[in-house]
Amino acid sequence: MNAIEARGLTKVYPPSTRAVDGVSFTVGSGEIFGFLGPNGAGKTTTIKMLTTLASITEGSCTVAGYDVKSNEAEVRASIGLVPQDAAADGDLTGMENLMLSARLYKVPDEVAKNRADVLLGMVGLKDAAGRLARTYSGGMKKRLELIAGLIHKPKVLFLDEPTLGLDVQTRTAMWEYIRGINADEDTTIFLTTHYLEEADSLCGRVAIIDHGQIKALDSPSALKASLGGDVLEVELPDGPDVSTELSSMEGVSEVSRSGNVYSLKLVNTGRSLQEISVGLWGLGLKVIDSRITKSSLDQVFLNVTGRSIRDEVVDNGDAVVARARAERARS
């Protein structure tokens, strides 16, 4: 059984803004599924519909086997949600935060206490369980928020930018916690992220949404392969344009030029490099510099949306700074 099934999911805001426009996809039980897109593409609205936080204008969807329109209570009991702006209560301890979450989900206290002990141990917070959350580092708070969404053993966990603002080392550690939750808890994970290496590492499949519609959906490896191969960039000395000659070389599917730098899309990197080296020598061309750019989800994203995910990260980074300043002002 699929954990999520969306069919023609549509959200229209008055008077006629189609924030999500006929989205259809499935998420298999036990899958880690990535949902990517530029700011304003429809990611958050889609999650809100899937989690009953926004009404559905058209279409339908089921989550954990329940129809989102007609079984809202059952859907809410079956999911965990860790939103981007989630924040642990700094005036409660780690354990008290988890117990509060458990009570919201009507988990009996004794069951919740045992469950909290297991979860705190899973993410390395057992020794900090009695400390106030405001004394936690940013990474510790993220881990606490992560397991707060698991206290009631949800079948599907929605993670909205779970590692935003964390340093590389802490972010990588969070990936391992997420993998562990997926494997050990048998939890389906629906993940949004602006770190495409995160989606590449964690997700079995990813969907890219833009302007309210899904533009691409496949495994990271298949999406990267769809680009047509790696790119070899070669810098040549001043001289006439040799794009035509380079295009005729075996193993080169496409050539573009920027000044003296030529970008050659390779059909098969291993076989093409030798042919190109021989071809350049035959043309009497001296290579000043060269490098190979491997196919990546960044390139897929750029190809699909026409913009780089890095622009979106900057926007979100500004938002993180603004929230941090606001939090300091309140304290």
N, C-alpha and C positions, 0 to 999 in steps of 0.2 A: 504494500500500500504506500502511496506517496504521502509524505508528511504535509506537503502544500500543493494544491492544484488551483491555479488561477486561469480563468477563461474569460477573455474579453474584458478584463478589469478596467473600468473607466471611472474617473473622477472629474466632474465639471464644477467649477466654482462660478457663481453668478458674476457677470451675466453670461459669459460663454467661454471662460478660460478652461481648456482641457489640460489639467495638470497631469493626468494619466490617461492615455488614449488607446484602449483596446489591448491591454497587456495580457499575454498568455504565456504561462510557463509552469513547470512542475519541479518540485524538489523531492528527491527520494528520501525515504526513511533512513536516518543515519548519515545523511550527506552533509558536507560542509559546502554551502552554496554562496558564492560571492555575487553581490549586487552593486554594480559600479555605474558611475555617471557623473557628469559635471554638476555643480551647484544649480539647483532649479530644474533639474532634468526630470524629477518625479520620484526619486528614491524615497524620500521621507514620506510623501503622500502614499506611496504604495505600501510602505511598512505600516502606516497608520490604518489603512484599510484592512490589511492582513491581521492586525492586532485589535481590531474593533474600535480603534480610536477615531476613525473617520468613516462616515457612511459611504456606501458604494452607489454611484450614480447608475452605472450599467455594468452588466457582466456578473460573474459570480466567482466565489473561491471557497475552498475548504482548507482548514488547518487542523491537523491531527485528526482528520476524519469528520470534523464538524463543519457545517455550513456557517460561514461567518455572519450572514444576514440573519439567520433564524436561530442560531445557537450561540449567541454571544457569550453567555456565562460559561458554557462548556469550553469554548475556545480560550477564554481568559484563564480558566483553571488549568489548561493544558500547555500554556506557553510561559516563557520567561522573557522579559524585555529589559535590556540594559541600554537606555537611550544615551545619545552622545553627551547630553547635559546632565547625566545622572551625577549625584553627589551624595556621598555618605554623610550622615549627620555627625558633625564634628564634636558635638557635645555628648555623644553616646560612644561606648566602647565598640570594638569590632564585633564582639559577641552580641551586644545589645542591638546593634544595627541588624544583624542577621535574625535575631529573635523578633524584632519589629516587622521585618519582611515576612517572616513566617506567620505572624498573627494576621497580617493583611491577607494572606492566602488561606487562613483558617487551619494552619497546621498545628496539631496539639503540641503544647510546650515540651513535653518529654521527647516526643518524636523529633521536634525541631532542634532541641539541644544536642541530641545524638547526631543528627544530620549536620548541624553546624560544626561540630567537632571534626567530622570527616572532611567537610569542605575546607575548613581552615587549614587542616593538615595538607590537603591536596595542593593548596597554593602557597604553602610556607608561611602562614600567618598565625599558627597556633600559639607561638610565644608572645604574639602581640595582641591576642584576643581580649585581654583585659585593659588595654591602653585606649585612651580616647582617640577617635578617628582623626581628630585634627592634628595629632602628633605623627600621623602616618606620612610617609613620602608619597609623591604622586603615583608611583608605581604600586605601592601598597594599597592606596585608595582604589585604584583601578581593579586590583585583584579582589578587594572586598566587594566592590560593586558587581563584579563578575559573578561571584558565588552567591550574592544576594538574589540574583535572578535564577539561581538553581535550588534554592532552599526547599521548594515544594516539588522537586523532581519533575520539571516540565518535559514534555515530549519534544518541544521545539523551542530553541533559544534564539532570540533576535538580538544581535549585537550591532549597534550603530556606532561606527568609528571607535572600536574598543581600545585602540592604542594611540589615538590622536594625542600629540603633545608629549609623548614619552621619548626618552632617548633610545638610541638604536639597541643598546644592550638590554634594557628593560622591555622594549618592544619584542625582541627576539624571545625573551623568556616568556612573555605573554602568549606568544605563538604556541609554545610547548604546553602551557596550561590549557589553551583552547583545544589543542589536539587531544590532550588527556581527557578533557571533559567529553569530547566527541566519542572517544574510544571506551573509556571506563564507565561513563554514564549512559552510553548509547543514546546520546542527545543529538537530534538534528540541529544544525546551526545555520542560520541565515545571517550573513555578514555583509555589512557595508564598510568600505574603507577607501581612503584616498592614497594608501600606500600599495601600489600595484604589485610590488614584490611580496607583500603580505598575501594578497589574493592568489598570486602565482604559487606561493609556498603551501598555503593552507587548503585551497578550494579544489574540489573535484571538478566543478564547473563554475563558470562565471557568466553573468548576463550584463551587457552594457546597455543602459537606458539613456536616451537623449530625446528632448522635446516630447516626453511622455510616452515614447515608444521604445520597445526593445530593438536595438540595432544589430546586436550580435549575441549569440548564446552557444557556448561550447566549452570544452575543457581548455585550460590555459595553453596546453601544448598544441591543440588543434587550431586555436585562434592565432597563435604565433606562426604556425606553419602556413596559415592562410595568407600571410604577408608575402610568401614566395621566396623566402630564404634570407640568409645573413647579408650584410652590406659591407663591402670592402671599399674603404676610402683611400685614395692614393693622391698625393700631392706631387705634381710634375713641374718641371722648370717652365719658365715663360716660353710660349710658342703657340703655334696654331691649334685650334680646337681639334682634338682627336677622338671626340665622342663616337663618331661613326666607326672608326677603327676598333675602339674598345667594345662597342656593341656587337661587333662581328666575331669576337672571341668566343670560343666554346666555353659553355658554363656561365655566361653572362646573359641575364634575361632583360636587364634594363640599366641604362646609364643616365645620370644627371650630372650637371656641372655647376660649380660655384667658384668662379675665378680659376685658379689652377688646381682646385681640388675636384676630383671626379669620384662620384659614388656609384659603385657597381653592385647591382643586386645579383647575388650568386644563386645558382640552381642547386649546387651541392658544394659546400665550402671545401671539403677535403679534396675533391677531384678538381675543382675550378681553380684553386690557387696555383697549382703547378702549370696549368694551361695559360693562365694570365701572366705568370712570371716569364714563361717562354715567349708569349706574345709581346710583352713590353720590351724584352730584350731584342726581339726581331724588329721592332719599330725603332730601335735605337734610343729608347726613352729611359732616362735616369729617374728613379723614384726618390724624391726628397724625403718623404715620410709616408707612412701607411698605418692603417689600423682597421680592425674588423669589429663591426657592431653587430652583436648577436640580436636575433629577433626577440622582442620583449613585449610584455603587455602594455608598456608605455607607448610603443609604436602602434600596437593594435588600437589603443584608445585614441591616439592622434588620428589614425586612419579612419576610425569610425565616427568620431565627434568633430574632427577638424580643430581640436585644441588639445593642449597638453594637460595632463593631470596635475603637473607642477603648479600651474596657475591656480588650480582649485585648492591645492595644499596651502599656498600663500594666503588665500582668502580665509581658509579655516584656521590657519595659524594666527591671523589677526583676531579672529573670533575668540580663540583660546586666550590670547593676551588680554582682550577686553573683559572676558569672564574672570580671569585671575585678578585683574585690577578691581573689579566690582566686589569680588570676594574679600580682598584686603580692606576695601573701604568699609565693608559691613562689620569686619572683625575689630 
